[in-house]
Amino acid sequence: MSEPERLQKVLARVGFGSRRVCEDLIADGRVQINGAVAELGARIDWERDRVAVDGVDIGVAPDLVHYVLNKPAGVVTTASDPEGRPTVVGLVPAEPRVFPVGRLDIATEGLLLLTNDGELANRLTHPSHGVEKEYLAHVEGTVDGGGLRTLRDGVELEDGMTAPAKVSQPEPGVLRITIHEGRNRQVRRMCEAVGHPVRRLVRVRIGALRDASLRPGEWRELSSAEVRALVE
Ligand code: URA
């Protein structure tokens, strides 16, 4: 038997939103454990209990799948969107059911992992693992030396200083930024803080994983070597 976990934590991990959002889902009576409406504070045994949201089972199939998607702009990084906008989950096979690992803003493009492997997702999103994510940010204007230094050293944001980042400007107004934190809208907020709002943002690398051959909206399965490289 696995260690019982708080329901909102499990829901958050499989992509239903922040823990707060997941608590609201539970409080609204939209989550069931073994067919009965779940109470806030419930714990589940991931291996034994069947959890459903709006009647749809979130349990993982025994076969683990890992996809990398080139997310187009205009698609939301959730399993289901109450406003009915297109979702990243809608771009990959419906079965087995997968969920996005971390999130990209609706306007952000580029590489996104989707999997039914809760353990891997947990490891990749846990701040202590600090997996590198590399972005190309097309910004307004050309960033001068002082701006680049600030982005590298750390930017004061409303939720605190950012950790040191790798930042270069391969051409005027295009920044290559590598961060290992996963704060909300972090790259956009960093660039805005130095006076260069982002016009277009593309994630080009997650850990060791790159793929310049996928067109927007295309996905492929990761090889087991790629999955291992991500974890390492
Ligand atoms: N930083 C952002 O600002 N947006 C993203 O989607 C990812 C990183």
py3Dmol code that shows the C-alpha trace and the ligand (Angstrom):
import py3Dmol

protein = """\
ATOM      1  CA  MET A   1       0.000   0.000   0.000  1.00  0.00           C
ATOM      2  CA  SER A   2       1.327   3.478  -0.764  1.00  0.00           C
ATOM      3  CA  GLU A   3       1.435   6.327   1.754  1.00  0.00           C
ATOM      4  CA  PRO A   4      -1.976   8.100   1.875  1.00  0.00           C
ATOM      5  CA  GLU A   5      -1.763  11.592   0.406  1.00  0.00           C
ATOM      6  CA  ARG A   6      -3.982  14.615   0.653  1.00  0.00           C
ATOM      7  CA  LEU A   7      -6.505  14.631  -2.144  1.00  0.00           C
ATOM      8  CA  GLN A   8      -5.816  18.240  -3.191  1.00  0.00           C
ATOM      9  CA  LYS A   9      -2.106  17.443  -3.472  1.00  0.00           C
ATOM     10  CA  VAL A  10      -2.762  14.503  -5.787  1.00  0.00           C
ATOM     11  CA  LEU A  11      -5.187  16.532  -7.904  1.00  0.00           C
ATOM     12  CA  ALA A  12      -2.702  19.399  -8.184  1.00  0.00           C
ATOM     13  CA  ARG A  13       0.040  16.995  -9.224  1.00  0.00           C
ATOM     14  CA  VAL A  14      -2.001  15.470 -12.028  1.00  0.00           C
ATOM     15  CA  GLY A  15      -2.772  18.887 -13.480  1.00  0.00           C
ATOM     16  CA  PHE A  16      -6.057  20.167 -12.119  1.00  0.00           C
ATOM     17  CA  GLY A  17      -4.476  23.462 -11.037  1.00  0.00           C
ATOM     18  CA  SER A  18      -2.904  24.862  -7.883  1.00  0.00           C
ATOM     19  CA  ARG A  19      -3.672  23.239  -4.530  1.00  0.00           C
ATOM     20  CA  ARG A  20      -6.013  26.135  -3.817  1.00  0.00           C
ATOM     21  CA  VAL A  21      -7.926  25.490  -7.054  1.00  0.00           C
ATOM     22  CA  CYS A  22      -8.070  21.780  -6.197  1.00  0.00           C
ATOM     23  CA  GLU A  23      -9.406  22.535  -2.722  1.00  0.00           C
ATOM     24  CA  ASP A  24     -12.175  24.536  -4.384  1.00  0.00           C
ATOM     25  CA  LEU A  25     -12.943  21.585  -6.677  1.00  0.00           C
ATOM     26  CA  ILE A  26     -13.328  19.368  -3.611  1.00  0.00           C
ATOM     27  CA  ALA A  27     -15.335  21.974  -1.670  1.00  0.00           C
ATOM     28  CA  ASP A  28     -17.662  22.322  -4.674  1.00  0.00           C
ATOM     29  CA  GLY A  29     -18.415  18.593  -4.482  1.00  0.00           C
ATOM     30  CA  ARG A  30     -16.919  17.864  -7.899  1.00  0.00           C
ATOM     31  CA  VAL A  31     -14.483  15.190  -6.703  1.00  0.00           C
ATOM     32  CA  GLN A  32     -15.390  11.604  -5.850  1.00  0.00           C
ATOM     33  CA  ILE A  33     -13.406   8.924  -4.043  1.00  0.00           C
ATOM     34  CA  ASN A  34     -14.594   5.400  -4.808  1.00  0.00           C
ATOM     35  CA  GLY A  35     -17.871   6.841  -6.054  1.00  0.00           C
ATOM     36  CA  ALA A  36     -18.663   8.983  -2.985  1.00  0.00           C
ATOM     37  CA  VAL A  37     -18.333  12.783  -2.926  1.00  0.00           C
ATOM     38  CA  ALA A  38     -14.979  13.637  -1.332  1.00  0.00           C
ATOM     39  CA  GLU A  39     -14.619  15.832   1.731  1.00  0.00           C
ATOM     40  CA  LEU A  40     -11.990  18.533   2.050  1.00  0.00           C
ATOM     41  CA  GLY A  41      -9.050  17.074   3.995  1.00  0.00           C
ATOM     42  CA  ALA A  42      -9.577  13.538   2.668  1.00  0.00           C
ATOM     43  CA  ARG A  43      -6.500  11.435   2.059  1.00  0.00           C
ATOM     44  CA  ILE A  44      -6.225   8.783  -0.599  1.00  0.00           C
ATOM     45  CA  ASP A  45      -4.136   5.760  -1.258  1.00  0.00           C
ATOM     46  CA  TRP A  46      -3.063   6.347  -4.829  1.00  0.00           C
ATOM     47  CA  GLU A  47      -2.786   2.613  -5.573  1.00  0.00           C
ATOM     48  CA  ARG A  48      -6.084   1.520  -4.061  1.00  0.00           C
ATOM     49  CA  ASP A  49      -8.577   4.398  -4.257  1.00  0.00           C
ATOM     50  CA  ARG A  50     -10.351   5.457  -7.433  1.00  0.00           C
ATOM     51  CA  VAL A  51     -10.557   9.228  -7.759  1.00  0.00           C
ATOM     52  CA  ALA A  52     -12.830  10.986 -10.237  1.00  0.00           C
ATOM     53  CA  VAL A  53     -13.427  14.646 -11.082  1.00  0.00           C
ATOM     54  CA  ASP A  54     -16.878  15.431 -12.477  1.00  0.00           C
ATOM     55  CA  GLY A  55     -17.371  11.690 -12.749  1.00  0.00           C
ATOM     56  CA  VAL A  56     -14.255  11.131 -14.893  1.00  0.00           C
ATOM     57  CA  ASP A  57     -11.653   8.794 -13.442  1.00  0.00           C
ATOM     58  CA  ILE A  58      -8.196  10.343 -12.975  1.00  0.00           C
ATOM     59  CA  GLY A  59      -6.484   7.023 -12.238  1.00  0.00           C
ATOM     60  CA  VAL A  60      -3.369   6.263 -14.242  1.00  0.00           C
ATOM     61  CA  ALA A  61      -3.221   3.308 -16.596  1.00  0.00           C
ATOM     62  CA  PRO A  62      -0.576   0.718 -15.758  1.00  0.00           C
ATOM     63  CA  ASP A  63       1.347   1.628 -18.894  1.00  0.00           C
ATOM     64  CA  LEU A  64       3.207   4.863 -18.491  1.00  0.00           C
ATOM     65  CA  VAL A  65       3.427   7.200 -21.444  1.00  0.00           C
ATOM     66  CA  HIS A  66       5.501  10.348 -21.850  1.00  0.00           C
ATOM     67  CA  TYR A  67       4.878  12.845 -24.609  1.00  0.00           C
ATOM     68  CA  VAL A  68       6.643  16.030 -25.589  1.00  0.00           C
ATOM     69  CA  LEU A  69       4.375  18.551 -27.264  1.00  0.00           C
ATOM     70  CA  ASN A  70       5.272  21.751 -29.094  1.00  0.00           C
ATOM     71  CA  LYS A  71       2.535  23.849 -27.519  1.00  0.00           C
ATOM     72  CA  PRO A  72       1.088  26.480 -29.826  1.00  0.00           C
ATOM     73  CA  ALA A  73      -0.007  29.892 -28.518  1.00  0.00           C
ATOM     74  CA  GLY A  74      -3.696  30.114 -27.587  1.00  0.00           C
ATOM     75  CA  VAL A  75      -3.892  26.680 -25.947  1.00  0.00           C
ATOM     76  CA  VAL A  76      -4.286  26.363 -22.172  1.00  0.00           C
ATOM     77  CA  THR A  77      -2.104  24.102 -20.025  1.00  0.00           C
ATOM     78  CA  THR A  78      -4.820  22.268 -18.109  1.00  0.00           C
ATOM     79  CA  ALA A  79      -6.627  18.963 -18.335  1.00  0.00           C
ATOM     80  CA  SER A  80      -9.982  20.701 -18.790  1.00  0.00           C
ATOM     81  CA  ASP A  81     -10.879  24.355 -19.200  1.00  0.00           C
ATOM     82  CA  PRO A  82     -14.133  25.673 -17.716  1.00  0.00           C
ATOM     83  CA  GLU A  83     -14.209  28.348 -20.438  1.00  0.00           C
ATOM     84  CA  GLY A  84     -14.023  25.696 -23.163  1.00  0.00           C
ATOM     85  CA  ARG A  85     -10.743  26.924 -24.688  1.00  0.00           C
ATOM     86  CA  PRO A  86      -8.509  24.362 -26.447  1.00  0.00           C
ATOM     87  CA  THR A  87      -6.278  22.492 -24.008  1.00  0.00           C
ATOM     88  CA  VAL A  88      -2.886  20.822 -24.359  1.00  0.00           C
ATOM     89  CA  VAL A  89      -4.479  17.519 -23.340  1.00  0.00           C
ATOM     90  CA  GLY A  90      -6.762  17.812 -26.383  1.00  0.00           C
ATOM     91  CA  LEU A  91      -3.690  17.794 -28.674  1.00  0.00           C
ATOM     92  CA  VAL A  92      -2.419  14.344 -27.629  1.00  0.00           C
ATOM     93  CA  PRO A  93      -4.105  10.901 -27.602  1.00  0.00           C
ATOM     94  CA  ALA A  94      -7.074  10.703 -25.215  1.00  0.00           C
ATOM     95  CA  GLU A  95      -6.077   7.256 -23.909  1.00  0.00           C
ATOM     96  CA  PRO A  96      -4.291   6.635 -21.671  1.00  0.00           C
ATOM     97  CA  ARG A  97      -5.230   9.852 -19.949  1.00  0.00           C
ATOM     98  CA  VAL A  98      -2.245  12.166 -19.432  1.00  0.00           C
ATOM     99  CA  PHE A  99      -1.677  15.464 -17.689  1.00  0.00           C
ATOM    100  CA  PRO A 100       0.745  18.337 -18.309  1.00  0.00           C
ATOM    101  CA  VAL A 101       3.947  18.577 -16.249  1.00  0.00           C
ATOM    102  CA  GLY A 102       4.166  22.164 -15.029  1.00  0.00           C
ATOM    103  CA  ARG A 103       2.580  24.837 -17.144  1.00  0.00           C
ATOM    104  CA  LEU A 104       3.135  27.311 -19.921  1.00  0.00           C
ATOM    105  CA  ASP A 105       1.003  30.459 -20.141  1.00  0.00           C
ATOM    106  CA  ILE A 106      -1.686  30.493 -22.787  1.00  0.00           C
ATOM    107  CA  ALA A 107       0.428  32.804 -24.977  1.00  0.00           C
ATOM    108  CA  THR A 108       3.679  30.844 -24.462  1.00  0.00           C
ATOM    109  CA  GLU A 109       4.811  28.333 -27.080  1.00  0.00           C
ATOM    110  CA  GLY A 110       7.230  25.471 -27.041  1.00  0.00           C
ATOM    111  CA  LEU A 111       8.102  22.254 -25.289  1.00  0.00           C
ATOM    112  CA  LEU A 112       5.723  20.796 -22.733  1.00  0.00           C
ATOM    113  CA  LEU A 113       5.751  17.312 -21.238  1.00  0.00           C
ATOM    114  CA  LEU A 114       2.547  15.344 -20.777  1.00  0.00           C
ATOM    115  CA  THR A 115       2.477  12.044 -18.951  1.00  0.00           C
ATOM    116  CA  ASN A 116       0.474   9.708 -16.753  1.00  0.00           C
ATOM    117  CA  ASP A 117       3.623   9.143 -14.680  1.00  0.00           C
ATOM    118  CA  GLY A 118       2.817  10.951 -11.422  1.00  0.00           C
ATOM    119  CA  GLU A 119       6.147  10.073  -9.875  1.00  0.00           C
ATOM    120  CA  LEU A 120       8.145  11.604 -12.734  1.00  0.00           C
ATOM    121  CA  ALA A 121       5.916  14.683 -12.831  1.00  0.00           C
ATOM    122  CA  ASN A 122       6.420  15.164  -9.132  1.00  0.00           C
ATOM    123  CA  ARG A 123      10.184  14.953  -9.430  1.00  0.00           C
ATOM    124  CA  LEU A 124      10.373  17.321 -12.368  1.00  0.00           C
ATOM    125  CA  THR A 125       8.210  19.993 -10.804  1.00  0.00           C
ATOM    126  CA  HIS A 126       9.640  19.823  -7.287  1.00  0.00           C
ATOM    127  CA  PRO A 127      11.648  23.025  -6.689  1.00  0.00           C
ATOM    128  CA  SER A 128      14.449  21.088  -4.969  1.00  0.00           C
ATOM    129  CA  HIS A 129      15.266  19.335  -8.264  1.00  0.00           C
ATOM    130  CA  GLY A 130      15.684  22.617 -10.125  1.00  0.00           C
ATOM    131  CA  VAL A 131      15.341  21.217 -13.646  1.00  0.00           C
ATOM    132  CA  GLU A 132      16.639  23.790 -16.149  1.00  0.00           C
ATOM    133  CA  LYS A 133      14.198  25.330 -18.580  1.00  0.00           C
ATOM    134  CA  GLU A 134      15.457  27.402 -21.490  1.00  0.00           C
ATOM    135  CA  TYR A 135      13.381  30.047 -23.246  1.00  0.00           C
ATOM    136  CA  LEU A 136      13.735  32.340 -26.237  1.00  0.00           C
ATOM    137  CA  ALA A 137      12.081  35.631 -25.329  1.00  0.00           C
ATOM    138  CA  HIS A 138      11.407  38.173 -28.053  1.00  0.00           C
ATOM    139  CA  VAL A 139      11.184  41.442 -26.160  1.00  0.00           C
ATOM    140  CA  GLU A 140      10.456  45.074 -26.853  1.00  0.00           C
ATOM    141  CA  GLY A 141      13.639  47.042 -27.569  1.00  0.00           C
ATOM    142  CA  THR A 142      17.254  45.936 -27.154  1.00  0.00           C
ATOM    143  CA  VAL A 143      18.429  45.045 -23.651  1.00  0.00           C
ATOM    144  CA  ASP A 144      21.625  46.849 -22.602  1.00  0.00           C
ATOM    145  CA  GLY A 145      24.461  45.420 -20.519  1.00  0.00           C
ATOM    146  CA  GLY A 146      22.938  46.616 -17.251  1.00  0.00           C
ATOM    147  CA  GLY A 147      19.608  44.966 -18.043  1.00  0.00           C
ATOM    148  CA  LEU A 148      21.307  41.671 -18.936  1.00  0.00           C
ATOM    149  CA  ARG A 149      23.317  41.789 -15.706  1.00  0.00           C
ATOM    150  CA  THR A 150      20.189  42.356 -13.639  1.00  0.00           C
ATOM    151  CA  LEU A 151      18.416  39.457 -15.334  1.00  0.00           C
ATOM    152  CA  ARG A 152      21.444  37.235 -14.662  1.00  0.00           C
ATOM    153  CA  ASP A 153      22.003  38.253 -11.056  1.00  0.00           C
ATOM    154  CA  GLY A 154      18.370  38.245  -9.927  1.00  0.00           C
ATOM    155  CA  VAL A 155      15.362  40.471 -10.391  1.00  0.00           C
ATOM    156  CA  GLU A 156      13.213  41.795  -7.565  1.00  0.00           C
ATOM    157  CA  LEU A 157       9.673  40.547  -8.253  1.00  0.00           C
ATOM    158  CA  GLU A 158       6.634  40.957  -6.020  1.00  0.00           C
ATOM    159  CA  ASP A 159       7.144  37.377  -4.761  1.00  0.00           C
ATOM    160  CA  GLY A 160      10.861  37.913  -4.068  1.00  0.00           C
ATOM    161  CA  MET A 161      14.212  37.865  -5.873  1.00  0.00           C
ATOM    162  CA  THR A 162      14.695  35.463  -8.737  1.00  0.00           C
ATOM    163  CA  ALA A 163      17.613  33.032  -8.571  1.00  0.00           C
ATOM    164  CA  PRO A 164      20.617  33.691 -10.828  1.00  0.00           C
ATOM    165  CA  ALA A 165      19.792  32.881 -14.451  1.00  0.00           C
ATOM    166  CA  LYS A 166      21.777  32.283 -17.627  1.00  0.00           C
ATOM    167  CA  VAL A 167      20.948  35.093 -20.033  1.00  0.00           C
ATOM    168  CA  SER A 168      22.342  36.026 -23.429  1.00  0.00           C
ATOM    169  CA  GLN A 169      21.101  38.159 -26.315  1.00  0.00           C
ATOM    170  CA  PRO A 170      21.929  36.276 -29.536  1.00  0.00           C
ATOM    171  CA  GLU A 171      20.366  39.076 -31.566  1.00  0.00           C
ATOM    172  CA  PRO A 172      19.011  42.487 -30.557  1.00  0.00           C
ATOM    173  CA  GLY A 173      15.685  42.042 -28.746  1.00  0.00           C
ATOM    174  CA  VAL A 174      15.935  38.249 -28.518  1.00  0.00           C
ATOM    175  CA  LEU A 175      16.972  36.813 -25.165  1.00  0.00           C
ATOM    176  CA  ARG A 176      17.988  33.241 -24.421  1.00  0.00           C
ATOM    177  CA  ILE A 177      17.060  32.748 -20.768  1.00  0.00           C
ATOM    178  CA  THR A 178      17.671  29.617 -18.696  1.00  0.00           C
ATOM    179  CA  ILE A 179      15.988  29.376 -15.305  1.00  0.00           C
ATOM    180  CA  HIS A 180      15.444  26.537 -12.862  1.00  0.00           C
ATOM    181  CA  GLU A 181      12.637  27.998 -10.815  1.00  0.00           C
ATOM    182  CA  GLY A 182       9.040  27.601 -11.884  1.00  0.00           C
ATOM    183  CA  ARG A 183       7.270  30.712 -10.694  1.00  0.00           C
ATOM    184  CA  ASN A 184       4.120  31.930 -12.331  1.00  0.00           C
ATOM    185  CA  ARG A 185       4.853  33.964 -15.512  1.00  0.00           C
ATOM    186  CA  GLN A 186       8.435  34.207 -14.355  1.00  0.00           C
ATOM    187  CA  VAL A 187      10.210  35.023 -17.625  1.00  0.00           C
ATOM    188  CA  ARG A 188       7.578  37.575 -18.618  1.00  0.00           C
ATOM    189  CA  ARG A 189       7.779  39.260 -15.224  1.00  0.00           C
ATOM    190  CA  MET A 190      11.597  39.273 -15.237  1.00  0.00           C
ATOM    191  CA  CYS A 191      11.746  40.946 -18.650  1.00  0.00           C
ATOM    192  CA  GLU A 192       9.041  43.426 -17.727  1.00  0.00           C
ATOM    193  CA  ALA A 193      10.933  44.318 -14.542  1.00  0.00           C
ATOM    194  CA  VAL A 194      13.939  45.446 -16.611  1.00  0.00           C
ATOM    195  CA  GLY A 195      11.728  47.467 -18.957  1.00  0.00           C
ATOM    196  CA  HIS A 196      11.485  45.035 -21.882  1.00  0.00           C
ATOM    197  CA  PRO A 197       8.047  43.387 -22.043  1.00  0.00           C
ATOM    198  CA  VAL A 198       7.900  40.029 -23.815  1.00  0.00           C
ATOM    199  CA  ARG A 199       6.211  39.920 -27.202  1.00  0.00           C
ATOM    200  CA  ARG A 200       6.738  36.226 -27.878  1.00  0.00           C
ATOM    201  CA  LEU A 201       7.974  33.471 -25.569  1.00  0.00           C
ATOM    202  CA  VAL A 202       9.085  29.992 -26.649  1.00  0.00           C
ATOM    203  CA  ARG A 203      10.405  27.212 -24.399  1.00  0.00           C
ATOM    204  CA  VAL A 204      13.185  25.410 -26.269  1.00  0.00           C
ATOM    205  CA  ARG A 205      14.584  23.032 -23.626  1.00  0.00           C
ATOM    206  CA  ILE A 206      13.512  21.110 -20.509  1.00  0.00           C
ATOM    207  CA  GLY A 207      16.523  19.537 -18.765  1.00  0.00           C
ATOM    208  CA  ALA A 208      18.326  17.561 -21.469  1.00  0.00           C
ATOM    209  CA  LEU A 209      15.316  17.562 -23.772  1.00  0.00           C
ATOM    210  CA  ARG A 210      15.293  19.692 -26.944  1.00  0.00           C
ATOM    211  CA  ASP A 211      13.361  19.158 -30.165  1.00  0.00           C
ATOM    212  CA  ALA A 212      13.473  21.744 -32.909  1.00  0.00           C
ATOM    213  CA  SER A 213      11.766  19.400 -35.389  1.00  0.00           C
ATOM    214  CA  LEU A 214       8.279  19.439 -33.834  1.00  0.00           C
ATOM    215  CA  ARG A 215       5.980  21.962 -35.466  1.00  0.00           C
ATOM    216  CA  PRO A 216       3.465  23.855 -33.279  1.00  0.00           C
ATOM    217  CA  GLY A 217       0.746  21.408 -32.183  1.00  0.00           C
ATOM    218  CA  GLU A 218       2.890  18.340 -32.956  1.00  0.00           C
ATOM    219  CA  TRP A 219       3.928  15.842 -30.291  1.00  0.00           C
ATOM    220  CA  ARG A 220       5.932  12.647 -30.048  1.00  0.00           C
ATOM    221  CA  GLU A 221       6.596   9.968 -27.455  1.00  0.00           C
ATOM    222  CA  LEU A 222       9.810  10.167 -25.486  1.00  0.00           C
ATOM    223  CA  SER A 223      12.174   7.212 -25.675  1.00  0.00           C
ATOM    224  CA  SER A 224      13.012   5.518 -22.399  1.00  0.00           C
ATOM    225  CA  ALA A 225      16.536   6.982 -22.675  1.00  0.00           C
ATOM    226  CA  GLU A 226      15.036  10.475 -22.873  1.00  0.00           C
ATOM    227  CA  VAL A 227      12.837   9.795 -19.837  1.00  0.00           C
ATOM    228  CA  ARG A 228      15.866   8.575 -17.892  1.00  0.00           C
ATOM    229  CA  ALA A 229      17.895  11.625 -18.954  1.00  0.00           C
ATOM    230  CA  LEU A 230      15.119  13.899 -17.676  1.00  0.00           C
ATOM    231  CA  VAL A 231      15.178  12.303 -14.260  1.00  0.00           C
ATOM    232  CA  GLU A 232      18.948  12.390 -14.044  1.00  0.00           C
TER     233      GLU A 232
END
"""
ligand_1 = """\
8
URA
N 7.746 32.048 -17.915
C 6.679 32.744 -18.339
O 6.607 33.945 -18.149
N 5.704 32.085 -18.962
C 5.741 30.764 -19.204
O 4.804 30.200 -19.801
C 6.852 30.040 -18.760
C 7.856 30.726 -18.113
"""
view = py3Dmol.view(width=600, height=400)
view.addModel(protein, "pdb")
view.setStyle({"model": 0}, {"cartoon": {"style": "trace"}})
view.addModel(ligand_1, "xyz")
view.setStyle({"model": 1}, {"stick": {}})
view.zoomTo()
view.show()
